[in-house]
Amino acid sequence: MRRCARSTVEREDEYDIAIVGGGPAGVAAALSSLQLRPRIRIAVVEAPRHDSWRAGETLAPGCQEILRGLGCWDSFRAAGFIDSTGTRAVWGGPHPYDNDFLLSAHGSGWHADRTRFDALLCQAARDAGANAITCARLCGVDREQPGFRLWLRSAATESLQTLRARFVIDSSGRRASFASKCGARRVADDHLIGVCGLLPAHGRERATLVEAQADGWWYSSLLPGSRLIVAWMSDADLIRSQRLCDTERWIAHVRQSEWTRERIGGPLLGSLRAWSARSERLIPAHGDGWIAAGDAASAYDPLSSIGILKALRSGKIASFVAIDWLEGRDSAERYESIVEREYAGYCETKRYFYGQEQRWPGSPFWSRRVNGDDAKWRTVKN
């Protein structure tokens, strides 16, 4: 177990379940656990966020059913998120085609302002009875019997706080901050990253646009307030060599697009942001007294468009494993097999969709995916 530098501990509380990460997976786990066992003691540890905005994402129509089941649907609809009609893709050819939600039994999807969406979920967890520990970062883990002691450092005061939990759900995203301290490692199948900016939107087109180009692809999606998030998705080495984290070069690059540039209605609002979008999974995704959920367990390419739906579903299933463990039953192996099976199916689907784009056979970005060269890029990180 890894530990942080110890100093005076402010206080220590005890819980049945500690959830590290307050995003969709973590909150879904908290709400579902409290529905299953209303008297259970749950802490949700939320790391500090310095972003005034975050990379958005389209919620698939299937999120409606899960949000209803978790009791969040009314507050979600009251937030006024923009309906999404689906995805328009310029992929495999020069002309756009639509993949809409009109035939979905759940209706339309939504463009999520992730900062507001995550805050809405966190408030729902508080209202349901979870203790939300905000602006605290996990810096150490001690194994105890039963359970764990978690060491948390306040972002505001640098003071230490500890809590004890019988079971831990790691929903801290791609960092997998708890699981990594328990010896789990992440296996990445590519080096995809995104460099995104926020810009004024031109028009009110509600479909997400995906536009393939020679060295990657553009993603753009409408946000409330007539804002547009635009992201360039490519491999880390290609972005470095083209210096596309540089604002002027990024703007020049988006101006070379045929369709994405038409959605932009003004200059960049603030600075660019980069984030990892690798396809990767955690090995193992569980251990004695803990389990990983959401992106901590497995993270998908944004092209899948199911990130939030997957996180909500994963968090809910993780709650079943946690309750089973607290009641003397072990269903973690079955959960791990589900994660592995779904990740393998996702990889097959990803290869199929990338294989639809054949216009640039000599491009490193596409050959790594179309010809299977991405396997050479597989990396393991502890």
DRENRO-901824 format. One record per residue (C-alpha): chain; x, y, z; residue in one letter; residue number from 1. Coordinates in steps of 0.02 Angstrom, whole numbers, plus 50000, padded with zeros to 5 digits. Layout:
# residues N
<ch:A	px:X	py:Y	pz:Z	aa:A	i:NUM>
...
# end
This chain:
# residues 382
<ch:A	px:50000	py:50000	pz:50000	aa:M	i:1>
<ch:A	px:50061	py:50175	pz:49959	aa:R	i:2>
<ch:A	px:50059	py:50313	pz:50088	aa:R	i:3>
<ch:A	px:50073	py:50501	pz:50091	aa:C	i:4>
<ch:A	px:50180	py:50604	pz:50208	aa:A	i:5>
<ch:A	px:50097	py:50599	pz:50378	aa:R	i:6>
<ch:A	px:50064	py:50751	pz:50485	aa:S	i:7>
<ch:A	px:49927	py:50793	pz:50609	aa:T	i:8>
<ch:A	px:49765	py:50706	pz:50567	aa:V	i:9>
<ch:A	px:49614	py:50819	pz:50581	aa:E	i:10>
<ch:A	px:49482	py:50683	pz:50611	aa:R	i:11>
<ch:A	px:49433	py:50505	pz:50568	aa:E	i:12>
<ch:A	px:49260	py:50439	pz:50522	aa:D	i:13>
<ch:A	px:49200	py:50262	pz:50489	aa:E	i:14>
<ch:A	px:49095	py:50204	pz:50342	aa:Y	i:15>
<ch:A	px:49030	py:50044	pz:50267	aa:D	i:16>
<ch:A	px:49077	py:50099	pz:50090	aa:I	i:17>
<ch:A	px:49199	py:50233	pz:50034	aa:A	i:18>
<ch:A	px:49183	py:50288	pz:49853	aa:I	i:19>
<ch:A	px:49338	py:50373	pz:49782	aa:V	i:20>
<ch:A	px:49276	py:50489	pz:49644	aa:G	i:21>
<ch:A	px:49117	py:50590	pz:49631	aa:G	i:22>
<ch:A	px:49080	py:50575	pz:49445	aa:G	i:23>
<ch:A	px:48937	py:50478	pz:49365	aa:P	i:24>
<ch:A	px:49003	py:50305	pz:49412	aa:A	i:25>
<ch:A	px:49036	py:50352	pz:49594	aa:G	i:26>
<ch:A	px:48870	py:50439	pz:49621	aa:V	i:27>
<ch:A	px:48775	py:50298	pz:49536	aa:A	i:28>
<ch:A	px:48861	py:50176	pz:49655	aa:A	i:29>
<ch:A	px:48815	py:50284	pz:49805	aa:A	i:30>
<ch:A	px:48633	py:50308	pz:49756	aa:L	i:31>
<ch:A	px:48608	py:50126	pz:49711	aa:S	i:32>
<ch:A	px:48689	py:50067	pz:49874	aa:S	i:33>
<ch:A	px:48575	py:50181	pz:49975	aa:L	i:34>
<ch:A	px:48423	py:50115	pz:49882	aa:Q	i:35>
<ch:A	px:48475	py:49937	pz:49923	aa:L	i:36>
<ch:A	px:48520	py:49975	pz:50105	aa:R	i:37>
<ch:A	px:48452	py:50145	pz:50161	aa:P	i:38>
<ch:A	px:48545	py:50143	pz:50328	aa:R	i:39>
<ch:A	px:48715	py:50109	pz:50254	aa:I	i:40>
<ch:A	px:48856	py:50233	pz:50291	aa:R	i:41>
<ch:A	px:48933	py:50298	pz:50130	aa:I	i:42>
<ch:A	px:49068	py:50427	pz:50095	aa:A	i:43>
<ch:A	px:49098	py:50498	pz:49922	aa:V	i:44>
<ch:A	px:49272	py:50574	pz:49907	aa:V	i:45>
<ch:A	px:49277	py:50706	pz:49771	aa:E	i:46>
<ch:A	px:49446	py:50771	pz:49711	aa:A	i:47>
<ch:A	px:49465	py:50959	pz:49682	aa:P	i:48>
<ch:A	px:49423	py:51023	pz:49510	aa:R	i:49>
<ch:A	px:49495	py:51185	pz:49448	aa:H	i:50>
<ch:A	px:49399	py:51185	pz:49284	aa:D	i:51>
<ch:A	px:49265	py:51314	pz:49251	aa:S	i:52>
<ch:A	px:49215	py:51199	pz:49109	aa:W	i:53>
<ch:A	px:49257	py:51020	pz:49064	aa:R	i:54>
<ch:A	px:49255	py:50920	pz:48905	aa:A	i:55>
<ch:A	px:49073	py:50884	pz:48874	aa:G	i:56>
<ch:A	px:48991	py:50727	pz:48815	aa:E	i:57>
<ch:A	px:48828	py:50673	pz:48738	aa:T	i:58>
<ch:A	px:48716	py:50570	pz:48850	aa:L	i:59>
<ch:A	px:48642	py:50424	pz:48755	aa:A	i:60>
<ch:A	px:48453	py:50400	pz:48766	aa:P	i:61>
<ch:A	px:48477	py:50247	pz:48877	aa:G	i:62>
<ch:A	px:48537	py:50361	pz:49018	aa:C	i:63>
<ch:A	px:48356	py:50409	pz:49049	aa:Q	i:64>
<ch:A	px:48311	py:50238	pz:49118	aa:E	i:65>
<ch:A	px:48459	py:50235	pz:49238	aa:I	i:66>
<ch:A	px:48433	py:50414	pz:49296	aa:L	i:67>
<ch:A	px:48251	py:50376	pz:49331	aa:R	i:68>
<ch:A	px:48299	py:50222	pz:49429	aa:G	i:69>
<ch:A	px:48424	py:50321	pz:49532	aa:L	i:70>
<ch:A	px:48297	py:50458	pz:49569	aa:G	i:71>
<ch:A	px:48390	py:50593	pz:49472	aa:C	i:72>
<ch:A	px:48278	py:50612	pz:49320	aa:W	i:73>
<ch:A	px:48173	py:50760	pz:49378	aa:D	i:74>
<ch:A	px:48324	py:50863	pz:49430	aa:S	i:75>
<ch:A	px:48413	py:50817	pz:49268	aa:F	i:76>
<ch:A	px:48268	py:50878	pz:49161	aa:R	i:77>
<ch:A	px:48251	py:51035	pz:49267	aa:A	i:78>
<ch:A	px:48433	py:51078	pz:49229	aa:A	i:79>
<ch:A	px:48385	py:51119	pz:49050	aa:G	i:80>
<ch:A	px:48518	py:51022	pz:48957	aa:F	i:81>
<ch:A	px:48505	py:51030	pz:48768	aa:I	i:82>
<ch:A	px:48423	py:50885	pz:48676	aa:D	i:83>
<ch:A	px:48534	py:50797	pz:48551	aa:S	i:84>
<ch:A	px:48464	py:50724	pz:48391	aa:T	i:85>
<ch:A	px:48612	py:50606	pz:48369	aa:G	i:86>
<ch:A	px:48779	py:50609	pz:48278	aa:T	i:87>
<ch:A	px:48824	py:50674	pz:48106	aa:R	i:88>
<ch:A	px:48981	py:50592	pz:48039	aa:A	i:89>
<ch:A	px:49099	py:50634	pz:47897	aa:V	i:90>
<ch:A	px:49184	py:50466	pz:47904	aa:W	i:91>
<ch:A	px:49236	py:50347	pz:47766	aa:G	i:92>
<ch:A	px:49195	py:50477	pz:47633	aa:G	i:93>
<ch:A	px:49184	py:50665	pz:47602	aa:P	i:94>
<ch:A	px:48998	py:50684	pz:47636	aa:H	i:95>
<ch:A	px:48909	py:50684	pz:47806	aa:P	i:96>
<ch:A	px:48783	py:50553	pz:47857	aa:Y	i:97>
<ch:A	px:48668	py:50548	pz:48008	aa:D	i:98>
<ch:A	px:48656	py:50421	pz:48148	aa:N	i:99>
<ch:A	px:48507	py:50488	pz:48243	aa:D	i:100>
<ch:A	px:48410	py:50439	pz:48398	aa:F	i:101>
<ch:A	px:48239	py:50445	pz:48315	aa:L	i:102>
<ch:A	px:48219	py:50256	pz:48321	aa:L	i:103>
<ch:A	px:48273	py:50242	pz:48503	aa:S	i:104>
<ch:A	px:48139	py:50184	pz:48624	aa:A	i:105>
<ch:A	px:48205	py:50313	pz:48747	aa:H	i:106>
<ch:A	px:48192	py:50463	pz:48629	aa:G	i:107>
<ch:A	px:48329	py:50593	pz:48609	aa:S	i:108>
<ch:A	px:48497	py:50607	pz:48696	aa:G	i:109>
<ch:A	px:48570	py:50762	pz:48779	aa:W	i:110>
<ch:A	px:48723	py:50872	pz:48768	aa:H	i:111>
<ch:A	px:48792	py:50877	pz:48945	aa:A	i:112>
<ch:A	px:48883	py:51022	pz:49026	aa:D	i:113>
<ch:A	px:48991	py:50904	pz:49129	aa:R	i:114>
<ch:A	px:49027	py:51027	pz:49269	aa:T	i:115>
<ch:A	px:48842	py:51055	pz:49300	aa:R	i:116>
<ch:A	px:48796	py:50874	pz:49270	aa:F	i:117>
<ch:A	px:48922	py:50808	pz:49396	aa:D	i:118>
<ch:A	px:48870	py:50939	pz:49524	aa:A	i:119>
<ch:A	px:48688	py:50887	pz:49501	aa:L	i:120>
<ch:A	px:48733	py:50705	pz:49533	aa:L	i:121>
<ch:A	px:48839	py:50746	pz:49685	aa:C	i:122>
<ch:A	px:48695	py:50844	pz:49762	aa:Q	i:123>
<ch:A	px:48580	py:50696	pz:49732	aa:A	i:124>
<ch:A	px:48700	py:50586	pz:49830	aa:A	i:125>
<ch:A	px:48701	py:50709	pz:49975	aa:R	i:126>
<ch:A	px:48512	py:50719	pz:49974	aa:D	i:127>
<ch:A	px:48503	py:50529	pz:49980	aa:A	i:128>
<ch:A	px:48612	py:50522	pz:50136	aa:G	i:129>
<ch:A	px:48791	py:50503	pz:50073	aa:A	i:130>
<ch:A	px:48928	py:50608	pz:50152	aa:N	i:131>
<ch:A	px:49015	py:50703	pz:50012	aa:A	i:132>
<ch:A	px:49195	py:50746	pz:50056	aa:I	i:133>
<ch:A	px:49240	py:50879	pz:49929	aa:T	i:134>
<ch:A	px:49406	py:50953	pz:49874	aa:C	i:135>
<ch:A	px:49502	py:50807	pz:49950	aa:A	i:136>
<ch:A	px:49631	py:50700	pz:49863	aa:R	i:137>
<ch:A	px:49674	py:50521	pz:49908	aa:L	i:138>
<ch:A	px:49857	py:50516	pz:49956	aa:C	i:139>
<ch:A	px:49875	py:50352	pz:50051	aa:G	i:140>
<ch:A	px:49796	py:50184	pz:50088	aa:V	i:141>
<ch:A	px:49823	py:50068	pz:50236	aa:D	i:142>
<ch:A	px:49754	py:49892	pz:50238	aa:R	i:143>
<ch:A	px:49659	py:49852	pz:50398	aa:E	i:144>
<ch:A	px:49546	py:49713	pz:50458	aa:Q	i:145>
<ch:A	px:49414	py:49734	pz:50407	aa:P	i:146>
<ch:A	px:49432	py:49856	pz:50263	aa:G	i:147>
<ch:A	px:49547	py:50005	pz:50235	aa:F	i:148>
<ch:A	px:49603	py:50169	pz:50307	aa:R	i:149>
<ch:A	px:49607	py:50306	pz:50175	aa:L	i:150>
<ch:A	px:49717	py:50459	pz:50195	aa:W	i:151>
<ch:A	px:49645	py:50616	pz:50117	aa:L	i:152>
<ch:A	px:49729	py:50785	pz:50094	aa:R	i:153>
<ch:A	px:49625	py:50943	pz:50086	aa:S	i:154>
<ch:A	px:49659	py:51049	pz:49932	aa:A	i:155>
<ch:A	px:49614	py:51206	pz:50029	aa:A	i:156>
<ch:A	px:49711	py:51183	pz:50192	aa:T	i:157>
<ch:A	px:49834	py:51041	pz:50155	aa:E	i:158>
<ch:A	px:49772	py:50960	pz:50316	aa:S	i:159>
<ch:A	px:49755	py:50772	pz:50327	aa:L	i:160>
<ch:A	px:49595	py:50678	pz:50360	aa:Q	i:161>
<ch:A	px:49574	py:50490	pz:50374	aa:T	i:162>
<ch:A	px:49423	py:50380	pz:50356	aa:L	i:163>
<ch:A	px:49396	py:50196	pz:50380	aa:R	i:164>
<ch:A	px:49288	py:50094	pz:50262	aa:A	i:165>
<ch:A	px:49242	py:49911	pz:50258	aa:R	i:166>
<ch:A	px:49233	py:49916	pz:50067	aa:F	i:167>
<ch:A	px:49302	py:50037	pz:49936	aa:V	i:168>
<ch:A	px:49236	py:50076	pz:49761	aa:I	i:169>
<ch:A	px:49367	py:50161	pz:49652	aa:D	i:170>
<ch:A	px:49277	py:50275	pz:49530	aa:S	i:171>
<ch:A	px:49418	py:50402	pz:49515	aa:S	i:172>
<ch:A	px:49424	py:50392	pz:49326	aa:G	i:173>
<ch:A	px:49575	py:50347	pz:49222	aa:R	i:174>
<ch:A	px:49692	py:50383	pz:49369	aa:R	i:175>
<ch:A	px:49619	py:50236	pz:49466	aa:A	i:176>
<ch:A	px:49698	py:50321	pz:49616	aa:S	i:177>
<ch:A	px:49645	py:50191	pz:49745	aa:F	i:178>
<ch:A	px:49674	py:50035	pz:49640	aa:A	i:179>
<ch:A	px:49846	py:50094	pz:49584	aa:S	i:180>
<ch:A	px:49896	py:50109	pz:49767	aa:K	i:181>
<ch:A	px:49841	py:49928	pz:49790	aa:C	i:182>
<ch:A	px:49955	py:49868	pz:49650	aa:G	i:183>
<ch:A	px:49834	py:49863	pz:49502	aa:A	i:184>
<ch:A	px:49901	py:49919	pz:49334	aa:R	i:185>
<ch:A	px:49825	py:49998	pz:49180	aa:R	i:186>
<ch:A	px:49846	py:49922	pz:49007	aa:V	i:187>
<ch:A	px:49823	py:50046	pz:48863	aa:A	i:188>
<ch:A	px:49789	py:49991	pz:48684	aa:D	i:189>
<ch:A	px:49827	py:50158	pz:48600	aa:D	i:190>
<ch:A	px:49892	py:50333	pz:48636	aa:H	i:191>
<ch:A	px:49739	py:50436	pz:48588	aa:L	i:192>
<ch:A	px:49723	py:50606	pz:48668	aa:I	i:193>
<ch:A	px:49606	py:50752	pz:48642	aa:G	i:194>
<ch:A	px:49647	py:50937	pz:48631	aa:V	i:195>
<ch:A	px:49489	py:51039	pz:48652	aa:C	i:196>
<ch:A	px:49431	py:51217	pz:48655	aa:G	i:197>
<ch:A	px:49271	py:51310	pz:48695	aa:L	i:198>
<ch:A	px:49205	py:51429	pz:48561	aa:L	i:199>
<ch:A	px:49046	py:51524	pz:48518	aa:P	i:200>
<ch:A	px:48928	py:51417	pz:48415	aa:A	i:201>
<ch:A	px:48869	py:51468	pz:48243	aa:H	i:202>
<ch:A	px:48688	py:51413	pz:48228	aa:G	i:203>
<ch:A	px:48592	py:51290	pz:48336	aa:R	i:204>
<ch:A	px:48635	py:51123	pz:48257	aa:E	i:205>
<ch:A	px:48602	py:50997	pz:48395	aa:R	i:206>
<ch:A	px:48687	py:50845	pz:48320	aa:A	i:207>
<ch:A	px:48862	py:50800	pz:48376	aa:T	i:208>
<ch:A	px:48982	py:50811	pz:48227	aa:L	i:209>
<ch:A	px:49125	py:50690	pz:48198	aa:V	i:210>
<ch:A	px:49241	py:50732	pz:48052	aa:E	i:211>
<ch:A	px:49386	py:50620	pz:48002	aa:A	i:212>
<ch:A	px:49547	py:50694	pz:47934	aa:Q	i:213>
<ch:A	px:49717	py:50627	pz:47883	aa:A	i:214>
<ch:A	px:49796	py:50623	pz:48057	aa:D	i:215>
<ch:A	px:49645	py:50606	pz:48170	aa:G	i:216>
<ch:A	px:49468	py:50670	pz:48187	aa:W	i:217>
<ch:A	px:49369	py:50818	pz:48248	aa:W	i:218>
<ch:A	px:49229	py:50809	pz:48376	aa:Y	i:219>
<ch:A	px:49110	py:50954	pz:48407	aa:S	i:220>
<ch:A	px:48957	py:50967	pz:48518	aa:S	i:221>
<ch:A	px:48839	py:51107	pz:48569	aa:L	i:222>
<ch:A	px:48831	py:51163	pz:48751	aa:L	i:223>
<ch:A	px:48707	py:51277	pz:48841	aa:P	i:224>
<ch:A	px:48737	py:51462	pz:48815	aa:G	i:225>
<ch:A	px:48768	py:51444	pz:48628	aa:S	i:226>
<ch:A	px:48941	py:51374	pz:48660	aa:R	i:227>
<ch:A	px:49027	py:51240	pz:48559	aa:L	i:228>
<ch:A	px:49157	py:51118	pz:48622	aa:I	i:229>
<ch:A	px:49279	py:51068	pz:48485	aa:V	i:230>
<ch:A	px:49409	py:50931	pz:48510	aa:A	i:231>
<ch:A	px:49548	py:50866	pz:48399	aa:W	i:232>
<ch:A	px:49575	py:50680	pz:48429	aa:M	i:233>
<ch:A	px:49742	py:50604	pz:48379	aa:S	i:234>
<ch:A	px:49890	py:50507	pz:48447	aa:D	i:235>
<ch:A	px:50005	py:50591	pz:48572	aa:A	i:236>
<ch:A	px:50160	py:50582	pz:48462	aa:D	i:237>
<ch:A	px:50068	py:50658	pz:48313	aa:L	i:238>
<ch:A	px:49999	py:50801	pz:48417	aa:I	i:239>
<ch:A	px:50173	py:50835	pz:48487	aa:R	i:240>
<ch:A	px:50256	py:50832	pz:48317	aa:S	i:241>
<ch:A	px:50126	py:50952	pz:48245	aa:Q	i:242>
<ch:A	px:50125	py:51057	pz:48405	aa:R	i:243>
<ch:A	px:49935	py:51055	pz:48410	aa:L	i:244>
<ch:A	px:49929	py:51101	pz:48593	aa:C	i:245>
<ch:A	px:49985	py:51273	pz:48535	aa:D	i:246>
<ch:A	px:49833	py:51386	pz:48518	aa:T	i:247>
<ch:A	px:49879	py:51465	pz:48352	aa:E	i:248>
<ch:A	px:49921	py:51299	pz:48272	aa:R	i:249>
<ch:A	px:49761	py:51219	pz:48339	aa:W	i:250>
<ch:A	px:49656	py:51363	pz:48268	aa:I	i:251>
<ch:A	px:49745	py:51350	pz:48100	aa:A	i:252>
<ch:A	px:49712	py:51162	pz:48101	aa:H	i:253>
<ch:A	px:49525	py:51179	pz:48134	aa:V	i:254>
<ch:A	px:49514	py:51307	pz:47994	aa:R	i:255>
<ch:A	px:49575	py:51171	pz:47875	aa:Q	i:256>
<ch:A	px:49424	py:51063	pz:47917	aa:S	i:257>
<ch:A	px:49279	py:51068	pz:47796	aa:E	i:258>
<ch:A	px:49129	py:51043	pz:47910	aa:W	i:259>
<ch:A	px:49186	py:51077	pz:48089	aa:T	i:260>
<ch:A	px:49241	py:51255	pz:48051	aa:R	i:261>
<ch:A	px:49066	py:51298	pz:47991	aa:E	i:262>
<ch:A	px:48998	py:51270	pz:48167	aa:R	i:263>
<ch:A	px:49115	py:51398	pz:48246	aa:I	i:264>
<ch:A	px:49046	py:51573	pz:48274	aa:G	i:265>
<ch:A	px:49189	py:51667	pz:48353	aa:G	i:266>
<ch:A	px:49361	py:51663	pz:48436	aa:P	i:267>
<ch:A	px:49420	py:51539	pz:48565	aa:L	i:268>
<ch:A	px:49347	py:51564	pz:48739	aa:L	i:269>
<ch:A	px:49495	py:51538	pz:48856	aa:G	i:270>
<ch:A	px:49636	py:51413	pz:48837	aa:S	i:271>
<ch:A	px:49648	py:51241	pz:48759	aa:L	i:272>
<ch:A	px:49641	py:51085	pz:48865	aa:R	i:273>
<ch:A	px:49712	py:50913	pz:48834	aa:A	i:274>
<ch:A	px:49658	py:50748	pz:48908	aa:W	i:275>
<ch:A	px:49693	py:50563	pz:48887	aa:S	i:276>
<ch:A	px:49566	py:50469	pz:48781	aa:A	i:277>
<ch:A	px:49658	py:50304	pz:48772	aa:R	i:278>
<ch:A	px:49568	py:50138	pz:48764	aa:S	i:279>
<ch:A	px:49628	py:50057	pz:48924	aa:E	i:280>
<ch:A	px:49579	py:49941	pz:49064	aa:R	i:281>
<ch:A	px:49630	py:49902	pz:49242	aa:L	i:282>
<ch:A	px:49708	py:49735	pz:49286	aa:I	i:283>
<ch:A	px:49638	py:49674	pz:49401	aa:P	i:284>
<ch:A	px:49477	py:49774	pz:49418	aa:A	i:285>
<ch:A	px:49446	py:49710	pz:49594	aa:H	i:286>
<ch:A	px:49535	py:49649	pz:49749	aa:G	i:287>
<ch:A	px:49497	py:49595	pz:49926	aa:D	i:288>
<ch:A	px:49373	py:49725	pz:49987	aa:G	i:289>
<ch:A	px:49377	py:49841	pz:49836	aa:W	i:290>
<ch:A	px:49315	py:49858	pz:49658	aa:I	i:291>
<ch:A	px:49342	py:49982	pz:49516	aa:A	i:292>
<ch:A	px:49197	py:50062	pz:49421	aa:A	i:293>
<ch:A	px:49177	py:50176	pz:49271	aa:G	i:294>
<ch:A	px:49335	py:50235	pz:49183	aa:D	i:295>
<ch:A	px:49438	py:50170	pz:49328	aa:A	i:296>
<ch:A	px:49392	py:49993	pz:49273	aa:A	i:297>
<ch:A	px:49396	py:50022	pz:49085	aa:S	i:298>
<ch:A	px:49398	py:50178	pz:48977	aa:A	i:299>
<ch:A	px:49335	py:50191	pz:48799	aa:Y	i:300>
<ch:A	px:49373	py:50298	pz:48647	aa:D	i:301>
<ch:A	px:49253	py:50449	pz:48640	aa:P	i:302>
<ch:A	px:49199	py:50383	pz:48470	aa:L	i:303>
<ch:A	px:49093	py:50255	pz:48565	aa:S	i:304>
<ch:A	px:48980	py:50396	pz:48631	aa:S	i:305>
<ch:A	px:48930	py:50291	pz:48781	aa:I	i:306>
<ch:A	px:49050	py:50355	pz:48914	aa:G	i:307>
<ch:A	px:48921	py:50424	pz:49035	aa:I	i:308>
<ch:A	px:48797	py:50282	pz:49006	aa:L	i:309>
<ch:A	px:48935	py:50156	pz:49037	aa:K	i:310>
<ch:A	px:48990	py:50248	pz:49196	aa:A	i:311>
<ch:A	px:48814	py:50254	pz:49268	aa:L	i:312>
<ch:A	px:48784	py:50071	pz:49230	aa:R	i:313>
<ch:A	px:48954	py:50018	pz:49296	aa:S	i:314>
<ch:A	px:48929	py:50114	pz:49458	aa:G	i:315>
<ch:A	px:48760	py:50034	pz:49486	aa:K	i:316>
<ch:A	px:48828	py:49859	pz:49459	aa:I	i:317>
<ch:A	px:48976	py:49897	pz:49574	aa:A	i:318>
<ch:A	px:48852	py:49938	pz:49712	aa:S	i:319>
<ch:A	px:48781	py:49762	pz:49699	aa:F	i:320>
<ch:A	px:48956	py:49690	pz:49722	aa:V	i:321>
<ch:A	px:48988	py:49803	pz:49872	aa:A	i:322>
<ch:A	px:48826	py:49755	pz:49959	aa:I	i:323>
<ch:A	px:48859	py:49571	pz:49922	aa:D	i:324>
<ch:A	px:49031	py:49585	pz:50001	aa:W	i:325>
<ch:A	px:48965	py:49672	pz:50157	aa:L	i:326>
<ch:A	px:48838	py:49533	pz:50177	aa:E	i:327>
<ch:A	px:48965	py:49394	pz:50158	aa:G	i:328>
<ch:A	px:48945	py:49354	pz:49973	aa:R	i:329>
<ch:A	px:49081	py:49377	pz:49842	aa:D	i:330>
<ch:A	px:49023	py:49425	pz:49666	aa:S	i:331>
<ch:A	px:49180	py:49522	pz:49616	aa:A	i:332>
<ch:A	px:49247	py:49387	pz:49500	aa:E	i:333>
<ch:A	px:49085	py:49388	pz:49403	aa:R	i:334>
<ch:A	px:49094	py:49579	pz:49392	aa:Y	i:335>
<ch:A	px:49273	py:49569	pz:49326	aa:E	i:336>
<ch:A	px:49220	py:49445	pz:49192	aa:S	i:337>
<ch:A	px:49084	py:49568	pz:49137	aa:I	i:338>
<ch:A	px:49213	py:49709	pz:49125	aa:V	i:339>
<ch:A	px:49331	py:49599	pz:49022	aa:E	i:340>
<ch:A	px:49194	py:49537	pz:48906	aa:R	i:341>
<ch:A	px:49124	py:49711	pz:48874	aa:E	i:342>
<ch:A	px:49298	py:49782	pz:48843	aa:Y	i:343>
<ch:A	px:49337	py:49645	pz:48717	aa:A	i:344>
<ch:A	px:49172	py:49678	pz:48627	aa:G	i:345>
<ch:A	px:49208	py:49865	pz:48627	aa:Y	i:346>
<ch:A	px:49380	py:49836	pz:48549	aa:C	i:347>
<ch:A	px:49301	py:49735	pz:48408	aa:E	i:348>
<ch:A	px:49173	py:49872	pz:48376	aa:T	i:349>
<ch:A	px:49309	py:50006	pz:48381	aa:K	i:350>
<ch:A	px:49412	py:49913	pz:48251	aa:R	i:351>
<ch:A	px:49259	py:49898	pz:48140	aa:Y	i:352>
<ch:A	px:49218	py:50084	pz:48144	aa:F	i:353>
<ch:A	px:49397	py:50141	pz:48120	aa:Y	i:354>
<ch:A	px:49408	py:50016	pz:47978	aa:G	i:355>
<ch:A	px:49269	py:50110	pz:47886	aa:Q	i:356>
<ch:A	px:49392	py:50251	pz:47853	aa:E	i:357>
<ch:A	px:49507	py:50201	pz:47709	aa:Q	i:358>
<ch:A	px:49549	py:50370	pz:47631	aa:R	i:359>
<ch:A	px:49723	py:50388	pz:47708	aa:W	i:360>
<ch:A	px:49807	py:50217	pz:47705	aa:P	i:361>
<ch:A	px:49980	py:50294	pz:47727	aa:G	i:362>
<ch:A	px:49933	py:50394	pz:47881	aa:S	i:363>
<ch:A	px:50013	py:50332	pz:48043	aa:P	i:364>
<ch:A	px:49853	py:50371	pz:48140	aa:F	i:365>
<ch:A	px:49740	py:50265	pz:48029	aa:W	i:366>
<ch:A	px:49864	py:50125	pz:47992	aa:S	i:367>
<ch:A	px:49886	py:50096	pz:48178	aa:R	i:368>
<ch:A	px:49699	py:50062	pz:48189	aa:R	i:369>
<ch:A	px:49653	py:49992	pz:48019	aa:V	i:370>
<ch:A	px:49803	py:49875	pz:47998	aa:N	i:371>
<ch:A	px:49816	py:49822	pz:48179	aa:G	i:372>
<ch:A	px:49975	py:49922	pz:48207	aa:D	i:373>
<ch:A	px:49899	py:49992	pz:48367	aa:D	i:374>
<ch:A	px:49948	py:49828	pz:48454	aa:A	i:375>
<ch:A	px:50129	py:49886	pz:48443	aa:K	i:376>
<ch:A	px:50079	py:50036	pz:48549	aa:W	i:377>
<ch:A	px:50009	py:49935	pz:48695	aa:R	i:378>
<ch:A	px:50080	py:50001	pz:48858	aa:T	i:379>
<ch:A	px:50069	py:49949	pz:49039	aa:V	i:380>
<ch:A	px:50070	py:50077	pz:49178	aa:K	i:381>
<ch:A	px:50069	py:50045	pz:49365	aa:N	i:382>
# end
